[in-house]
Amino acid sequence: MQPLFSELSRRRKLNLLLGYLKPKSLIMEVGAGDGWFSNRLRKCGFRVITLDLKEPADIIGNIMDWKFLGLQERSFDVIVALEVIEHVDCLEALCTLCKKNGLIMLSSPHPKWDWLMKILETLRLTQKRTSEHVNLIDFHKINLKPLTIKRPLYIHQIGIFINRPKNKSPN
């Protein structure tokens, strides 16, 4: 069973993304973990491929090795990486795998509040981190066009971005 805040956060992220998805979207979930998110997307009728360092993912491996895993550039309509970006600087890889003008959904603790996330983990109110947070970034500083950036309780951030740089024309 998930800690209370983790379960509420999962549902909020799913509902947020569902509002932006188009039918027949091909989605890749990076860092799929137990598959909860991707399984819910599949139940909603979406095609989802999962990637993680361990089973039960469809593809076992590191996102940074995407070429060696047989993945093709610009092959996904949507990339979902929940609680991944703070562990590894993989934004370039995500953008490369996502179609131009596709969607990239990220979630991560906000850099200024990661200390509080550690306390919530210790109290078992949130899921325990799998590795250190060595790549914390404020989503407002990401050079992608944001559709939405949410800051639940200010300590966490969820962003859905269009796969194109800020301040660039859509062509």
C-alpha positions in Angstrom: 0.0 0.0 0.0 1.3 3.5 -0.9 1.8 6.2 1.7 -1.2 8.5 1.8 0.4 11.5 0.1 2.0 9.3 -2.6 -1.4 7.8 -3.5 -3.1 11.2 -3.6 -0.2 12.5 -5.8 -0.5 9.6 -8.2 -4.2 10.2 -8.8 -3.7 13.9 -9.2 -1.0 13.4 -11.8 -3.1 10.9 -13.7 -6.1 13.2 -13.9 -4.0 16.1 -15.0 -2.4 14.2 -17.8 -5.7 12.7 -19.0 -6.9 16.2 -19.7 -4.2 16.7 -22.3 -4.1 13.3 -24.0 -5.4 12.6 -27.4 -6.9 9.2 -28.3 -4.4 6.8 -29.8 -1.4 8.5 -28.3 1.6 6.3 -27.9 3.0 7.0 -24.5 6.3 6.0 -22.9 6.6 6.0 -19.1 10.2 6.2 -17.9 10.8 5.0 -14.4 7.6 3.1 -14.4 8.2 1.4 -11.1 5.3 -0.9 -10.2 3.4 0.1 -13.3 0.5 1.7 -11.5 0.5 4.8 -13.7 0.9 3.0 -17.0 -1.6 0.4 -16.1 -4.2 3.1 -15.4 -3.4 4.7 -18.8 -3.8 1.3 -20.5 -7.2 0.9 -18.8 -8.2 4.2 -20.3 -7.3 2.8 -23.8 -3.9 4.3 -24.4 -0.9 2.4 -25.8 1.9 2.6 -23.3 5.5 1.3 -23.3 7.3 1.3 -20.0 11.0 1.6 -19.3 12.7 1.1 -16.0 15.9 -0.3 -14.5 14.1 -3.4 -13.3 11.0 -5.6 -14.0 8.1 -5.4 -14.6 8.9 -2.8 -17.2 8.4 -3.6 -20.9 12.0 -2.4 -21.6 14.6 -2.9 -18.9 17.4 -0.4 -19.0 18.6 3.2 -18.4 17.0 6.0 -20.3 20.4 7.4 -21.1 21.1 4.2 -23.1 17.9 4.6 -25.2 19.8 4.0 -28.5 21.1 0.6 -27.3 17.7 -0.3 -26.1 16.3 -0.2 -29.6 14.3 3.0 -29.1 13.9 5.4 -32.1 14.1 9.2 -32.1 10.8 11.1 -32.2 8.7 7.9 -31.8 6.4 8.8 -28.8 3.5 11.2 -28.7 3.9 11.5 -24.9 6.8 10.9 -22.5 6.0 10.5 -18.8 8.8 10.7 -16.3 7.4 10.9 -12.7 10.0 11.3 -10.0 12.9 10.6 -12.4 14.4 14.0 -13.5 15.7 14.7 -9.9 17.8 11.5 -10.1 19.3 11.8 -13.6 19.8 14.6 -16.1 17.8 12.9 -18.8 15.7 15.8 -20.2 17.6 15.8 -23.5 17.0 12.0 -24.0 13.3 12.5 -23.2 13.1 15.3 -25.8 14.8 13.2 -28.4 12.4 10.3 -27.9 9.3 12.5 -27.9 7.8 13.7 -31.2 8.2 17.4 -32.0 5.3 19.2 -30.3 4.5 16.0 -28.3 4.0 16.2 -24.6 6.5 15.6 -21.8 5.1 15.2 -18.3 7.5 15.5 -15.3 7.2 15.5 -11.6 9.8 16.2 -9.0 10.3 17.7 -5.6 10.9 21.5 -5.8 14.6 22.2 -5.2 14.0 24.6 -2.3 11.8 22.1 -0.5 13.6 18.8 -0.9 14.6 18.9 2.7 10.9 18.7 3.7 10.4 15.8 1.3 13.1 13.9 3.2 11.2 14.6 6.5 7.9 13.3 4.9 9.7 10.2 3.7 11.1 9.6 7.2 7.5 9.9 8.6 6.4 7.5 5.9 3.9 10.0 4.5 5.5 9.8 1.0 7.3 7.1 -0.9 10.9 6.5 0.0 13.4 7.7 -2.7 15.3 5.1 -4.6 18.5 7.2 -5.0 19.8 10.6 -4.1 18.3 13.7 -5.7 21.4 15.0 -7.7 19.5 16.8 -10.5 16.8 18.9 -8.8 15.6 21.7 -11.1 12.8 24.3 -10.9 10.4 23.5 -13.7 10.1 27.2 -14.6 13.8 27.1 -15.6 13.3 24.2 -18.1 13.7 25.4 -21.7 10.5 23.8 -23.0 7.1 25.4 -23.6 5.0 24.7 -20.5 1.3 23.7 -20.9 1.0 23.7 -17.1 3.2 23.7 -14.0 1.5 22.9 -10.7 3.1 23.2 -7.3 1.0 21.1 -4.8 1.7 22.5 -1.3 4.7 24.3 -2.9 7.0 21.4 -2.1 6.4 19.3 -5.2 6.1 20.2 -8.9 4.3 18.7 -11.8 4.8 20.0 -15.3 3.4 19.1 -18.7 5.5 20.6 -21.5 5.3 20.8 -25.3 8.4 19.3 -26.8 9.7 22.6 -28.3 11.9 25.3 -26.8 10.3 28.3 -25.1 10.0 31.4 -27.2 10.3 29.5 -30.5 7.6 29.3 -33.2 5.7 26.0 -33.5 7.1 25.3 -37.0 
